[in-house]
Amino acid sequence: MKNKKKLSYYSTNPDFKPEEITDFDDFKIDPKNQNLEVWIDKHRAGKTAVIIKGFIGNNDDLKSLSKILKTKCGVGGSTKKGEIIIQGDVRDKIMDILKDQGYRFKRVGG
Protein backbone atom coordinates (compact mmCIF):
# COMPACT_ATOMS: atom_id res chain seq x y z
CA MET A 1 0.00 0.00 0.00
CA LYS A 2 1.39 3.35 -0.95
CA ASN A 3 1.60 6.16 1.57
CA LYS A 4 -0.56 8.97 0.18
CA LYS A 5 -1.14 12.49 1.41
CA LYS A 6 -2.52 15.52 -0.33
CA LEU A 7 -0.30 18.58 -0.23
CA SER A 8 -1.96 21.98 -0.07
CA TYR A 9 -0.84 25.26 -1.62
CA TYR A 10 -1.93 28.88 -1.38
CA SER A 11 -1.42 31.56 -4.00
CA THR A 12 -2.75 35.06 -4.56
CA ASN A 13 -2.70 34.39 -8.31
CA PRO A 14 -6.32 33.57 -9.33
CA ASP A 15 -5.05 31.50 -12.28
CA PHE A 16 -2.78 29.30 -10.14
CA LYS A 17 -3.49 25.58 -10.56
CA PRO A 18 -1.24 23.44 -8.32
CA GLU A 19 -0.34 19.89 -9.22
CA GLU A 20 -1.76 17.36 -6.83
CA ILE A 21 0.89 14.93 -5.67
CA THR A 22 -0.71 11.69 -4.63
CA ASP A 23 1.89 9.23 -5.87
CA PHE A 24 5.09 9.44 -3.87
CA ASP A 25 7.14 6.99 -5.98
CA ASP A 26 9.36 9.78 -7.31
CA PHE A 27 8.71 12.24 -4.48
CA LYS A 28 11.27 12.41 -1.68
CA ILE A 29 11.15 14.52 1.43
CA ASP A 30 14.35 15.33 3.26
CA PRO A 31 14.48 13.64 6.70
CA LYS A 32 14.69 17.02 8.44
CA ASN A 33 11.31 17.91 6.87
CA GLN A 34 9.57 14.72 8.01
CA ASN A 35 7.30 15.01 11.05
CA LEU A 36 7.31 11.53 12.56
CA GLU A 37 5.42 10.48 15.67
CA VAL A 38 6.98 7.83 17.91
CA TRP A 39 4.29 5.93 19.86
CA ILE A 40 4.53 3.13 22.41
CA ASP A 41 1.82 0.47 22.40
CA LYS A 42 1.72 -1.97 25.32
CA HIS A 43 -1.34 -3.85 24.13
CA ARG A 44 -0.23 -5.66 20.98
CA ALA A 45 -0.99 -9.28 21.77
CA GLY A 46 0.32 -8.71 25.29
CA LYS A 47 3.65 -7.40 23.98
CA THR A 48 5.14 -3.92 23.87
CA ALA A 49 5.78 -2.31 20.49
CA VAL A 50 7.00 1.04 19.22
CA ILE A 51 5.02 2.53 16.32
CA ILE A 52 6.39 5.25 14.04
CA LYS A 53 3.67 7.18 12.20
CA GLY A 54 3.65 10.06 9.74
CA PHE A 55 6.34 8.93 7.28
CA ILE A 56 5.94 10.52 3.85
CA GLY A 57 7.56 8.66 0.98
CA ASN A 58 7.39 5.46 -0.98
CA ASN A 59 7.32 1.95 0.48
CA ASP A 60 10.96 1.29 -0.36
CA ASP A 61 12.09 4.27 1.72
CA LEU A 62 9.77 3.20 4.55
CA LYS A 63 11.14 -0.33 4.51
CA SER A 64 14.70 0.99 4.38
CA LEU A 65 14.16 3.11 7.49
CA SER A 66 12.48 0.15 9.18
CA LYS A 67 15.46 -2.08 8.43
CA ILE A 68 17.90 0.48 9.85
CA LEU A 69 15.87 0.74 13.06
CA LYS A 70 15.47 -3.02 13.47
CA THR A 71 19.14 -3.70 12.81
CA LYS A 72 20.46 -1.04 15.18
CA CYS A 73 18.03 -2.06 17.94
CA GLY A 74 18.54 -5.79 17.39
CA VAL A 75 14.80 -6.50 17.32
CA GLY A 76 12.12 -7.54 14.85
CA GLY A 77 9.34 -5.52 13.35
CA SER A 78 7.30 -4.78 10.25
CA THR A 79 5.74 -2.07 8.11
CA LYS A 80 1.98 -1.83 7.71
CA LYS A 81 -0.24 0.90 6.28
CA GLY A 82 2.56 3.47 6.18
CA GLU A 83 3.64 2.77 9.78
CA ILE A 84 6.74 1.13 11.16
CA ILE A 85 6.14 -1.32 14.01
CA ILE A 86 9.19 -2.26 16.10
CA GLN A 87 9.02 -5.03 18.72
CA GLY A 88 9.93 -4.25 22.31
CA ASP A 89 10.22 -1.18 24.50
CA VAL A 90 13.05 0.51 22.59
CA ARG A 91 11.48 3.93 22.01
CA ASP A 92 14.39 5.91 23.50
CA LYS A 93 16.88 4.00 21.36
CA ILE A 94 14.73 4.55 18.25
CA MET A 95 14.51 8.28 18.95
CA ASP A 96 18.32 8.42 19.23
CA ILE A 97 18.66 6.62 15.88
CA LEU A 98 16.11 8.90 14.19
CA LYS A 99 17.98 11.92 15.54
CA ASP A 100 21.27 10.55 14.17
CA GLN A 101 19.60 9.96 10.78
CA GLY A 102 18.39 13.60 10.72
CA TYR A 103 14.66 12.94 11.13
CA ARG A 104 12.30 15.31 12.95
CA PHE A 105 10.04 13.49 15.37
CA LYS A 106 8.04 13.86 18.53
CA ARG A 107 7.38 11.48 21.38
CA VAL A 108 3.66 10.74 21.66
CA GLY A 109 1.86 8.98 24.51
CA GLY A 110 3.22 7.18 27.60
Secondary structure, 3 states (H helix, E strand, C coil): CCCCCCCCCCCCCCCCCCCCCCCCCCCCCCHHHCCEEEEEEEEECCEEEEEEECCCCCHHHHHHHHHHHHHHHCCCEEEECCEEEEECCCHHHHHHHHHHHCCCEEEECC
